[in-house]
Amino acid sequence: MDFSRFLKKRALVDLARHLIQIPTENPPGNEKELVLFLKPLLSKMGFQVKTHVSPKGRWNILAERRWGKGGRRFIFNGHLDVVPAGDSSQWRHPPFKAKMEKGRIYGRGTSDMKGGIASFLHGVSMIDRSGIRPTGTLLLHLVSDEESHGHQGTGYLIREGLIQGDAVLVGEPTDLEPVIAEKGALWFRILTIGKPAHGSRPDLGVNAIEKMMKAIGRLNSIKMKETHPLLGKATLNIGTIQGGTKVNVVPGGCTVEVDRRMLPGEKKEKVLRDIKEALDSLRSQDPFFRYRIEEIDFAEPSEISPDEEIVKVGIEAIQEVTGRTPKIKGTSGFTDGRYYINPCHIPTLILGPGAARQPHTTDEFVEVADLVQAAQIYALIIVNFLR
């Protein structure tokens, strides 16, 4: 089915720009204005729309549209929040003006992932203009908080028992390549405990920064041998470090925050055990080495089989629209897709417009041509999955 003749490019671009022009930076997480813009738009498109506000005041949309009776339930997930734009003077164009230049839209959230949301909604309108009527139910989960692990967005909807479906499409930017696996992330904090003393008499104290240097070395020596065909190796990154109070004081404390990216099949308990064993081995060598470890947050790794129907339907749609054979991929970042795959056991495909390296960058942009192709691909996926 060729949906290109039902495309209204100007309307698609205008919608994408409007979504981008409503700032939804997280933190603090202010998705309400965008939800209130989308609610009447979705109602006009034939969706039954409900808003769900999390205990921490974050706004989420659950919208449902049925064609015929019975049939399957197909979910689209898109997050409304974006990471902070940072220093706007460093941008070529203001981050929330959605400036058009040479076939690109510039702004925070263009690729991650308001462009994907705009393309999906335009894909639905293209189906309406085509006169095709699938059989089944289309569900929209337009959520908050994804940039902070999604606990107040998709995670909240799951805790409330609001998610049921047969397949999910997450519109994160993937260069319009099908993504079926993602790394997990274990974030934790390590504190080394020293003994303060005058800077002129370090022999009377225990330097917590020096102890942390040993701890970092030991963390980086942990061997991570496992590899994944789509994701490569697990990784460990020391993201922040803080220590000491004044130059002439032996520091009594030092803290690092660590990002450990996990592969499907790895368990959090085993990862933490390996880390503690590595640090405990330092304690056996140095009687003054003392530490404490605290978990900050956790996102499970996830993957689905390439043989899942939603993957095959996605690949066929990409081929039909672009004329190329896509390559199945994985992503080193984590998405809300893990919520559907792990606790809900719903096959989930991650597929969207925008370069995979664009999210969170200064001068973030999305190609209009990608939005156009994504809208057509999404329309085909909806129709073919809800045959």
VMD Tcl script that draws the C-alpha trace (Angstrom):
set ca {
  {0.00 0.00 0.00}
  {1.47 3.34 -1.08}
  {0.54 5.96 1.51}
  {2.64 8.74 -0.02}
  {-0.34 10.25 -1.85}
  {-2.12 10.73 1.48}
  {0.80 12.61 3.02}
  {0.40 16.29 3.92}
  {3.99 17.33 4.41}
  {3.24 20.85 5.61}
  {0.85 19.54 8.26}
  {3.42 17.00 9.44}
  {6.16 19.61 9.73}
  {3.85 22.07 11.50}
  {2.84 19.43 14.04}
  {6.44 18.45 14.74}
  {7.46 22.08 15.18}
  {4.55 22.78 17.50}
  {5.45 19.85 19.74}
  {9.07 21.04 19.89}
  {8.06 24.63 20.67}
  {6.37 23.53 23.91}
  {9.30 23.11 26.34}
  {9.12 19.92 28.39}
  {12.58 19.81 29.96}
  {13.20 17.09 32.50}
  {14.13 18.10 35.14}
  {11.83 19.50 36.31}
  {9.37 17.64 34.13}
  {6.62 19.94 32.89}
  {4.70 17.86 30.38}
  {1.27 19.24 31.35}
  {1.16 22.00 28.72}
  {1.98 19.54 25.95}
  {-0.61 17.06 27.23}
  {-3.26 19.80 27.19}
  {-2.31 20.63 23.59}
  {-2.45 17.01 22.45}
  {-5.69 16.03 24.19}
  {-8.14 17.90 21.88}
  {-6.03 17.04 18.84}
  {-6.29 13.33 19.59}
  {-10.00 13.58 20.35}
  {-10.53 15.19 16.95}
  {-8.65 12.25 15.40}
  {-11.17 9.82 16.89}
  {-9.27 8.73 20.01}
  {-10.82 8.32 23.41}
  {-8.34 10.22 25.57}
  {-7.59 9.89 29.26}
  {-4.94 11.67 31.27}
  {-3.15 10.01 34.15}
  {-1.17 12.11 36.61}
  {1.47 10.24 38.59}
  {1.90 10.66 42.37}
  {4.68 13.16 41.67}
  {2.47 15.26 39.40}
  {3.71 14.06 36.01}
  {1.14 14.03 33.19}
  {0.61 11.06 30.87}
  {-1.84 10.33 28.04}
  {-3.56 7.03 27.35}
  {-5.59 7.26 24.15}
  {-7.53 4.50 22.44}
  {-9.04 4.17 18.99}
  {-10.96 1.14 17.77}
  {-11.64 0.01 14.24}
  {-14.40 -2.58 14.01}
  {-14.96 -5.22 16.67}
  {-12.37 -7.48 18.24}
  {-8.94 -7.74 16.73}
  {-5.56 -7.11 18.25}
  {-4.28 -4.27 20.41}
  {-1.32 -2.31 19.06}
  {0.52 0.20 21.27}
  {2.64 3.21 20.30}
  {4.86 4.64 23.02}
  {6.34 8.12 22.85}
  {7.83 10.20 25.64}
  {6.94 13.86 25.94}
  {9.85 14.98 28.10}
  {13.22 16.12 26.80}
  {16.60 16.61 28.44}
  {17.54 20.20 29.35}
  {18.77 22.33 26.46}
  {21.67 23.73 28.48}
  {23.26 27.03 27.48}
  {21.08 28.29 24.62}
  {23.87 30.62 23.46}
  {25.78 27.51 22.34}
  {23.00 26.61 19.88}
  {22.97 27.82 16.29}
  {19.23 28.27 16.63}
  {17.21 28.74 19.85}
  {16.45 25.24 21.19}
  {12.67 25.74 21.41}
  {12.01 27.73 18.23}
  {12.00 24.65 15.94}
  {13.85 26.59 13.24}
  {13.76 25.13 9.72}
  {16.97 25.17 7.68}
  {17.93 23.17 4.60}
  {15.42 20.38 5.13}
  {16.07 20.05 8.87}
  {14.19 21.08 11.99}
  {16.49 22.20 14.81}
  {15.61 22.11 18.50}
  {15.61 20.15 21.71}
  {13.50 17.04 21.25}
  {13.46 17.08 17.45}
  {14.90 13.57 17.27}
  {14.36 12.48 20.87}
  {11.51 12.08 20.31}
  {8.86 14.59 19.33}
  {9.63 14.00 15.67}
  {8.65 10.35 16.09}
  {5.40 11.29 17.83}
  {4.49 13.73 15.06}
  {5.22 11.13 12.38}
  {3.12 8.50 14.11}
  {0.13 10.79 14.52}
  {0.41 11.84 10.88}
  {0.60 8.17 9.93}
  {-2.79 7.64 11.61}
  {-4.27 10.60 9.72}
  {-2.91 9.15 6.46}
  {-4.77 5.90 7.16}
  {-7.97 7.92 7.62}
  {-7.50 9.72 4.32}
  {-6.79 6.43 2.53}
  {-10.18 5.01 3.49}
  {-8.58 1.81 4.87}
  {-10.14 0.53 8.05}
  {-8.01 -1.93 10.01}
  {-9.60 -4.29 12.52}
  {-8.40 -3.85 16.07}
  {-7.41 -1.23 18.62}
  {-4.68 1.38 18.47}
  {-3.38 2.61 21.83}
  {-1.22 5.67 22.38}
  {0.98 5.90 25.47}
  {2.36 9.45 25.41}
  {4.28 9.58 28.63}
  {6.40 11.66 30.96}
  {9.69 11.05 32.72}
  {11.43 8.73 30.25}
  {14.61 10.80 30.53}
  {14.67 9.97 34.27}
  {14.08 6.21 33.89}
  {10.32 6.51 33.28}
  {9.18 5.75 36.82}
  {6.46 8.44 36.63}
  {5.54 7.62 33.04}
  {5.43 4.13 31.55}
  {6.56 2.62 34.85}
  {3.64 4.31 36.60}
  {1.14 3.03 34.01}
  {2.40 -0.51 34.57}
  {2.12 -0.22 38.34}
  {-1.47 0.93 37.86}
  {-2.26 -2.09 35.66}
  {-3.08 0.07 32.64}
  {-1.06 -1.70 29.96}
  {-2.38 -4.52 27.79}
  {-1.46 -5.18 24.19}
  {-0.22 -7.59 21.56}
  {2.74 -5.56 20.27}
  {4.43 -2.23 20.94}
  {6.22 0.29 18.77}
  {8.51 2.79 20.54}
  {9.30 5.77 18.33}
  {12.81 6.57 19.58}
  {15.33 7.76 16.96}
  {17.01 4.77 15.30}
  {17.90 6.08 11.81}
  {14.73 4.22 10.77}
  {16.45 0.91 11.53}
  {14.65 -1.78 13.58}
  {16.06 -2.09 17.12}
  {15.23 -5.21 19.13}
  {17.74 -5.13 22.03}
  {18.92 -2.53 24.52}
  {21.43 -2.43 27.32}
  {20.33 -1.95 30.89}
  {21.83 0.58 33.29}
  {22.77 0.13 36.92}
  {23.66 3.45 38.52}
  {25.30 3.35 41.92}
  {27.30 5.54 44.29}
  {30.47 4.60 46.17}
  {31.67 6.54 49.21}
  {35.18 6.03 50.59}
  {35.52 6.96 54.24}
  {38.72 8.57 55.50}
  {39.85 10.48 58.56}
  {40.24 14.29 58.40}
  {43.47 15.89 59.59}
  {45.46 19.07 59.04}
  {46.94 19.27 55.57}
  {50.39 19.74 57.05}
  {50.12 16.40 58.88}
  {48.63 13.92 56.41}
  {50.20 11.13 58.45}
  {47.59 11.77 61.14}
  {44.67 11.26 58.77}
  {43.33 8.86 56.16}
  {42.93 10.41 52.71}
  {39.56 9.34 51.26}
  {40.47 10.61 47.79}
  {43.55 8.41 47.68}
  {41.42 5.47 48.76}
  {38.95 6.28 46.00}
  {41.79 6.27 43.45}
  {42.48 2.69 44.46}
  {38.77 1.85 44.27}
  {38.46 3.29 40.75}
  {41.45 1.27 39.62}
  {39.91 -1.88 41.01}
  {36.52 -1.16 39.40}
  {38.17 -0.68 36.02}
  {40.01 -3.98 36.42}
  {36.78 -6.00 36.65}
  {36.68 -8.20 33.54}
  {33.47 -8.11 31.53}
  {33.95 -10.94 29.08}
  {30.40 -11.42 27.85}
  {29.45 -9.97 24.47}
  {26.14 -9.60 22.67}
  {25.80 -9.85 18.87}
  {23.90 -6.56 18.67}
  {25.16 -4.72 21.75}
  {28.82 -5.61 22.08}
  {30.29 -5.60 25.58}
  {29.03 -4.40 28.91}
  {30.66 -1.14 30.06}
  {31.48 0.75 33.24}
  {31.88 4.53 33.45}
  {32.88 6.73 36.40}
  {30.48 9.60 35.82}
  {31.04 11.98 38.75}
  {33.54 12.42 41.57}
  {33.44 14.68 44.63}
  {35.82 14.78 47.55}
  {37.41 16.99 50.14}
  {36.41 20.29 51.69}
  {39.54 22.46 51.53}
  {43.04 22.27 50.14}
  {44.69 22.15 53.56}
  {42.45 19.42 55.00}
  {42.99 15.68 54.59}
  {39.68 14.64 52.98}
  {37.44 12.54 55.16}
  {35.12 11.49 52.32}
  {35.06 10.98 48.57}
  {32.12 9.95 46.39}
  {31.86 8.66 42.85}
  {28.77 7.83 40.80}
  {29.10 4.93 38.40}
  {27.15 3.90 35.30}
  {27.34 0.17 34.61}
  {25.69 -0.79 31.30}
  {24.39 -4.35 31.32}
  {23.68 -6.91 28.61}
  {20.51 -9.00 28.33}
  {20.98 -12.00 30.59}
  {23.07 -10.15 33.16}
  {21.53 -9.88 36.63}
  {21.81 -6.85 38.87}
  {22.57 -9.00 41.91}
  {25.54 -10.63 40.18}
  {26.90 -7.28 38.95}
  {26.71 -5.79 42.46}
  {28.29 -8.89 43.96}
  {31.25 -8.65 41.57}
  {31.71 -4.98 42.45}
  {31.60 -5.62 46.18}
  {34.03 -8.52 45.88}
  {36.48 -6.29 43.99}
  {36.27 -3.58 46.63}
  {36.42 -6.05 49.52}
  {39.67 -7.37 48.10}
  {41.12 -3.89 48.62}
  {39.98 -3.95 52.21}
  {41.94 -7.16 52.79}
  {45.10 -5.45 51.47}
  {44.61 -2.07 53.17}
  {43.21 -2.02 56.74}
  {42.35 1.70 56.36}
  {40.21 1.16 53.25}
  {36.54 1.66 54.15}
  {33.69 2.18 51.74}
  {29.92 2.22 51.37}
  {27.90 1.48 48.22}
  {24.39 2.75 47.41}
  {22.15 1.98 44.44}
  {20.86 5.09 42.63}
  {18.65 3.65 39.89}
  {18.25 0.65 37.64}
  {16.93 -0.10 34.16}
  {16.80 -3.73 33.08}
  {18.37 -4.80 29.79}
  {15.89 -6.23 27.32}
  {15.59 -7.92 23.95}
  {13.10 -9.72 21.75}
  {13.52 -12.36 19.07}
  {14.05 -11.15 15.49}
  {11.35 -13.67 14.56}
  {8.59 -11.74 16.38}
  {5.80 -10.65 14.07}
  {6.17 -6.96 14.91}
  {9.80 -7.12 13.78}
  {8.87 -8.73 10.46}
  {6.05 -6.24 9.90}
  {8.43 -3.37 10.65}
  {11.09 -4.64 8.27}
  {8.57 -5.12 5.49}
  {7.26 -1.57 5.96}
  {10.78 -0.09 5.89}
  {11.56 -2.02 2.70}
  {8.35 -0.91 1.01}
  {8.83 2.78 1.84}
  {12.59 3.17 1.46}
  {13.46 0.42 -1.01}
  {16.30 -0.81 1.19}
  {16.73 -3.86 3.38}
  {17.19 -2.65 6.96}
  {19.67 -4.11 9.40}
  {18.40 -5.28 12.77}
  {20.25 -3.44 15.53}
  {20.58 -2.92 19.26}
  {21.02 0.28 21.27}
  {23.46 1.03 24.06}
  {20.93 3.36 25.69}
  {17.76 2.26 27.45}
  {14.19 3.16 26.49}
  {10.69 2.62 27.83}
  {10.62 -0.46 25.61}
  {12.06 -2.47 28.50}
  {8.88 -1.95 30.52}
  {6.77 -3.68 27.89}
  {9.28 -6.48 27.22}
  {10.20 -7.44 30.77}
  {7.26 -7.15 33.18}
  {4.53 -7.16 30.50}
  {6.04 -9.73 28.08}
  {4.81 -7.78 25.04}
  {6.99 -7.92 21.90}
  {8.36 -4.41 21.39}
  {10.08 -2.85 18.39}
  {12.04 0.40 18.68}
  {11.91 2.35 15.42}
  {11.88 6.04 14.70}
  {13.10 9.00 12.65}
  {16.26 10.85 13.59}
  {19.91 9.91 13.76}
  {20.76 7.69 16.70}
  {23.59 10.08 17.65}
  {21.38 13.18 17.79}
  {19.67 12.80 21.19}
  {20.95 15.09 23.96}
  {23.31 17.01 21.65}
  {23.61 20.75 21.11}
  {21.96 21.73 17.81}
  {19.84 18.56 17.86}
  {17.92 18.18 14.60}
  {15.75 15.85 12.57}
  {15.57 15.59 8.79}
  {12.14 16.38 7.37}
  {12.69 13.57 4.86}
  {13.02 11.15 7.79}
  {9.74 12.38 9.30}
  {8.02 11.82 5.97}
  {9.35 8.28 5.59}
  {8.57 7.47 9.22}
  {4.94 8.55 8.81}
  {4.53 6.21 5.84}
  {6.31 3.35 7.63}
  {4.17 3.79 10.73}
  {0.96 3.81 8.67}
  {1.96 0.54 7.01}
  {2.87 -1.06 10.34}
  {-0.49 -0.14 11.85}
  {-2.46 -1.44 8.87}
  {-0.44 -4.63 8.46}
  {-0.41 -5.54 12.15}
  {-4.13 -4.86 12.52}
  {-5.17 -6.63 9.36}
}
mol new
graphics top color blue
foreach p $ca { graphics top sphere $p radius 0.5 }
foreach p [lrange $ca 0 end-1] q [lrange $ca 1 end] { graphics top cylinder $p $q radius 0.2 }
display resetview
